[in-house]
Amino acid sequence: MQTLSQLWLFFLVVFAVVLLPGMDMAYVAGSSLTGGRRQGLFALGGIVAGGVFHVLAAALGVGLLLQLVPGLFNAVLLTGAGYLGWIAWSLLRSRTAATLYADAPALSPTAAVLRGALTSLLNPKAYLFMLAIFPQFIDPQRGPVWLQALVLWLIIAVTQMAVYGPLALAAAGARQWLARRPSAGMMLNRGVGAVLLLTALWTAAAGWRAA
C-alpha cells in the first residue's frame, strides 16, 4: 500500500485539480440551477461514479492509448465539448426562466446520475490527470494494484463530494431565490449558458493535440 505521505500528496494534487473550473464543476452547478438540489446531488453522484471508469482506464492503459493516438483523444475531447455546448445552448436559447423549466423538467434520479457519469466520461481533463499523475502513486511492489487504485479513487471521490457538494447546495439555494425574480432568473440562465459554452470552447482549444 501507499505510505501516508504519498496519500496526502495525492490528495493535495487531486484537491487542486478538482478546484479548477471545468466540465464536472459546471455540470453540477448547472444541474442544481435548473433542477434543484436533488438533481444537482444526483448529478454529483454520476460524476463520482464516472471516476470508476477513469481508474479502470488508467489501470488498463487506456490513457496511454489516448496519448499514442491523438486522433482518438481529440474525438473524446470534441465529444465532451460538444455535449457541454449542447447543454449551454439549451440555456442560452431559453426566453425566460419559466420557459426553461417547462422545456426541461427535473430529471429522474437515474437520468441525473447517467448524465453526470457521461459528463465525467467525456471530460478530457480526467484522462490527462490519470495519464500524468495516477501512475506515479501506483507501485506493484507495495501490494495489489487494484487495491492501491481503489484507495486513490476513494480519495478522488471524497474530494469531489467535498468540493462539488457545497457548490450544488449553493446553486440550488440561488435557484429558489431566483424563482421569485423571473428577470434575474433569465439573466442567470444566459450567464450560466455563456459560462458553459466558454468552458466547452476552452476545453476543445486547450486540449486539442496535433496528430
NUZANU-302409 format. One record per residue: residue in one letter; x, y, z of N, C-alpha, C, O in turn. Coordinates in pm, whole numbers, plus 50000, padded with zeros to 5 digits. Example, Ala and Ser with C-alpha at 12.3 -4.5 7.8 and 13.67 -1.06 7.14 Angstrom:
<pts>
A513194943150780512304955050780513204967050780514244966850846 S512854977550708513674989450714512905000350787513415011450804 
</pts>
This chain:
<pts>
M500844987950000500005000050000500875012650000502055012350036 Q500265023749959500975036349959501235040950103500515037250195 T502275048950118502565054450250501605066050277500975071350185 L501495069950403500605080850441501025093950373500175101750331 S502335096250363502815108450298502435108650150502105119250096 Q502485096950084502075096249944500595099349927500205106349834 L499785094050017498345096450008498005111050031497125116549965 W498695117450124498465131650148498855139850026498155149149987 L499975136249966500415143349846499415141549732499105150949660 F498915129349718497915126749614496655134949640496075140549547 F496245135649765495055143549799495245158149763494335164349707 L496395163849793496645177949762496595180449612496065190649567 V497155171049535497125172549389495675171749339495245179849257 V494935161749389493545159949347492715172249385491905177049306 F492915177149505492145188749553492375200749461491435207849427 A493625202949422493945214249334493275212449198492775222149139 V493265200149147492665197649015491155199149021490555205048930 V490525194049127489065194849139488615209349153487535212849104 L489405217649218489035231749235489065239549104488395249849092 L489825234649006489895241748879488555240848807488005229848796 P488025251948758486765251448684486875242448562487875242848491 G485865234548539485875225348426484495219748401483505224648455 M484445209348320483175203548280482375198048398481175200448408 D483045190748487482335184748600481725195348690480555194548727 M482525205148726482035215748814480885223348749479875226048813 A481035226648621479995234148551478705226148543477615231748556 Y478825213148522477615204948506476865203448639475635203948642 V477595201648747476955200348878476215213248913475075212848958 A476865224648893476225237548922475015239748833473965244048880 G475155236648704474045238448612472875229348645471715233348629 S473155217148690472085207848726471285212948845470055211848846 S471965218448943471255223849060470445236149024469345238149075 L470985244448936470285256648898469015253548818468005260548832 T469065243248735467905240248650466965230048713465765230248684 G467455221348798466625210648853466525210249004465775202149058 G467265218849073467195219149218468265210849285469075204349219 R468255211049418469275204449498469355189449470470445183849456 R468205183049463468175168549443468855164649312469665155349307 Q468515171849206469115168749077470615171549076471395164049018 G471015182349142472435185549149473235174949222474345171549181 L472675169749332473395159549409473455146249334474445139049341 F472375143049262472415130749181473405132249066474085122749029 A473485144349010474485146848906475895144948961476765139448894 L476105149649084477385147649150477665132749168478795128249149 G476635125049204476815110649217477265104449086478085095249086 G476725109348975477155104348845478605107848815479345099748759 I479005119948851480395124148832481335114948909482355110548856 V480985112049034481805103349118481855089149059482905082849056 A480685084249013480655070848955481495070148828482145060048802 G481495080848749482315080948629483795079648658484565074848575 G484185083948779485595082648817486055068248823487255065448809 V485125058948844485495044748844486075040848709487075033648702 F485445045648602485955042348469487335048348446488185042048384 H487565060448497488875066648479489965058448547491065056948495 V489635053248664490605044848735490865032148656492005027948641 L489805025948606489965013848524490755016848398491595008848356 A490495028448338491215032148216492705033548244493535029148164 A493035039648357494445041048393495085027448417496215024948375 A494345018548485494885005348515495054996848390495984988848382 L494164998648291494204990448170495034996848058495224990747953 G495535008748081496385015047981495635022847874496205026347771 V494345025647899493585033247801494155047347787494165053247679 G494625052747899495215066047896496415066647804496615076347731 L497225056047808498385055447718497945054647573498555060747486 L496885047247548496355046147412495895059747361496145063247245 L495235067447446494775080647407495955089847377495865098747292 Q497055087847448498245096047425498925092147294499405100847221 L498975079347264499655074547144498845076947017499405077846908 V497535078047031496675080346914495955093646935494825093846985 P496595104746896496005117946921494595119346862493755126246920 G494355112946750493035114046690491945108746780490845114246785 L492245097846852491265092146944491025101547061489885103347104 F492085107447112491935117047222491105128947176490225133547248 N491405133947057490675145447005489195142246987488345151047005 A488875129846951487475126046936486745126747070485625131747078 V487395121747175486805122647309486675137247351485665141247410 L487705144947320487715159247356486545166547290485805173747357 L486365164747161485315171847089483925166947129482975174747133 T483805153947158482515148647202482105154847334480965158947352 G483055155547427482775161647557482455176447545481515181347609 A483225183647464482985197847445481635200047377480905209347412 G481305191447280480015192647212478845190147305477825196947298 Y479005180147393477945177047490477705188747584476565192347611 L478785194647634478655206247723478075218147647477285225847702 G478485219647521477955230447439476455229047416475735239047410 W475985216747402474555214347384473765218647508472695224647496 I474305215547626473655220047749473645235247756472645241347795 A474765241447717474855256047718473825262147624473185272147658 W473655256347506472715261647409471275261047461470485270147436 S470945250447533469585249147587469295260347687468145264447703 L470345265247755470175276447848470135289847775469335298547809 L471005291347675471075304047604469815306947524469425318447508 R469185296547473468015298747388466735300447468465685303647411 S466785298247600465585299947682465195314647688466055323247708 R463915317547670463435331347672463235336447815463465348147844 T462805327347903462625331048044462995318948129463135307848078 A463145321348258463425310248348462285300348347462515288248350 A461035305348343459885296448344459865287648220459515275948227 T460235293548104460285285747980461295274647991461035263347948 L462435277748049463465267548063462975255948147463175244348110 Y462335258848259461885248148347460755240248284460615228248309 A459945246848202458865239748133459425230548026458925219448006 D460465235247956461045227347848461935216247901462105205947835 A462505218148019463435208348073463045205148217463665210248310 P462025196648237461585193248372462685185948448463635180648388 A462545185548578463545179048662463755164648616462815157348588 L465005160948610465355147448567465055137448677465045140848795 S464825125048638464715114348737466095111848796467105115448734 P466175105848916467485103048974468385094948881469575097748871 T467815085048812468615076848722469175085148608470355084048575 A468325093548548468775101848437469845111748481470815114048410 A469655117648600470635127148650471985120448674473035126148642 V471975108348730473215101148754473885097348622475095098848607 L473085092548526473645088348398474255100148324475325098848264 R473585111648327474135123348259475395128248329476345132748265 G475395127348461476605131148534477765121848500478895126448482 A477485108848492478525099148456479035101748315480235100748289 L478115104948223478515107748086479405120148080480395120348006 T479065130348156479895142348161481295138948211482285143848158 S481365130548313482655126448367483455118448265484655120548248 L482785109248196483465100748098483995108847981485005105047920 L483325119747948483725127947833484615139647874484885148547793 N485075139547998485925150448047487385147248017487965138548081 P487995154147921489385150847884490385153847996491445147648003 K490045163548084490965166948193491205154848282492305153148335 A490185146548299490335134748384491335124948325492145119048397 Y491295123148193492235113848129493655119148135494605111448156 L493815132148119495155138048130495695136248271496875133248290 F494825138048371495245136248510495675121748534496715119248594 M494855112448487495175098348508496475094448440497245086448493 L496715100148325497935096848250499175102648315500215096048322 A499075115048364500245122048415500525119348562501695118648602 I499485117748644499655117248789499415103348848500215098548928 F498325097148807497895084748870498985074048877499195068248984 P499705071248765500715060448770501825062848871502445053248918 Q502095075348905503175078448998502875073849141503775073049224 F501615071049169501215066949304500825052249309500235047649407 I501155044849204500905030449200502235023149192503035025849102 D502465014149283503705006349285503364991549305502954987649415 P503534983249202503194969049214503924961849326503464951549375 Q505064967249368505824960849474505234963449613505654957349711 R504274972249620503674975749750502354968449776501684971149875 G501994959349685500764951949706499904951749582500324956649477 P498704946149592497814945149475497534958849413497204968449483 V497684959649282497464972249212496004976749226495724988649241 W495074967049221493654970649227493314977149361492484986149368 L493964972449468493694978049600494254992249610493615001049667 Q495434994249557496025007749557495165017249473494955028749512 A494685012449359493835020749274492525024149343492015035249329 L491985014549418490735016949492490915027949596490055036649610 V492025027649667492305037849769492395051649704491855061349756 L493085052349591493225065149522491875070149470491585082149475 W491055060949420489735065149372488885070449488488155080149471 L488975064149604488225068949721488635083149757487795091349795 I489915086149746490385099749774489785109449672489355120349708 I489765105349544489185113849440487695116149466487205127349457 A486975105249499485535106149520485195115149639484305123649629 V485895113349749485625121549869485945136249841485205145149885 T487025138749768487395152549736486335159049647485965170549668 Q485855151649547484815157049460483555160249538482935170749517 M483165151349629481965153849708482145165949800481215173749821 A483345167549855483615178649945483605192149874483245202249933 V483995192149746484045204649670482745207249596482175218149604 Y482265197149523481075199049440479775198649521478775204449479 G479775191749635478575190949716478085204549762476945208149736 P478935212349831478515225849870478155234649751477265243149761 L478835232549638478515240249518477085237149472476335246249436 A476725224349473475375220449432474325226449526473285231149481 L474595226349656473645231849753473515247049737472415252449745 A474645253649714474595268149696473835271849570473045281349569 A474065264449463473375267249337471875264749352471065272249296 A471505254349427470075251649449469435262749530468295266549503 G470145268049630469635279249708469435291549622468455298849636 A470385293849532470255305249441469065303549348468415313349312 R468785291249309467645288449221466325292249289465445298049225 Q466195289049417464965292449489464795307649498463685312849484 W465885314549520465835329149527465465335149393464675344549385 L466035329449285465785334649152464385331249101463855338049014 A463785320549157462445316749112461435327949140460415328949073 R461735336049239460835347149273461175359949196460515370249211 R462225358949113462675370549035462915365948892464055363148854 P461855365148812461965359648676463025366348590463755359548517 S463125379548597464095386348512465525382848552466385380948466 A465765381848683467085377848729467365363348692468495359848657 G466325354948699466505340948659466865339548514467695331148479 M466255347648428466575347148286468015351248262468725345148182 M468455361748332469835366348316470805355648363471865353748303 L470455348648473471345338148523471405326648423472475321048400 N470265322948365470265312248264471235315548152472045307248110 R471135328048104472025332247996473485332348043474385328347969 G473695336848167475065337248218475655323448234476805321148195 V474885314148292475375300548308475605294248171476595287248150 G474685296648078474855291247943476135296447879476855288847814 A476415309347896477625315147839478885309047902479855306147832 V478845307148035479995301048102480225286848053481355282748029 L479145279148040479265265447991479795265247848480625256847814 L479315274347766479775274847627481255278447621482005272447544 L481675288247700483095291947704483935280447757485055278147709 T483405273147856484135261447908484305250947799485375245047786 A483265248747721483335238847612484365243247508485175235147463 L484335256047470485275261047369486715260647421487635256947349 W486885264547548488235264347607488755250047618489935247547592 T487875240847655488275226847666488755221547532489785214747525 A488015224647426488385219847294489695226147247490555219247193 A489835239347267491025246347218492275242847297493335240447239 A492145242447429493325240047514493775225447509494965222547524 G492835216247489493205202147493493535195947361494035184747356 W493255203047249493485197347115494945193747095495835201447130 R495165182147040496535177447015496745175646866495925169746797 A497855180746819498195178946678498565164446652499285158346731 A498085159046542498365144946509499805143346468500235132146437 
</pts>
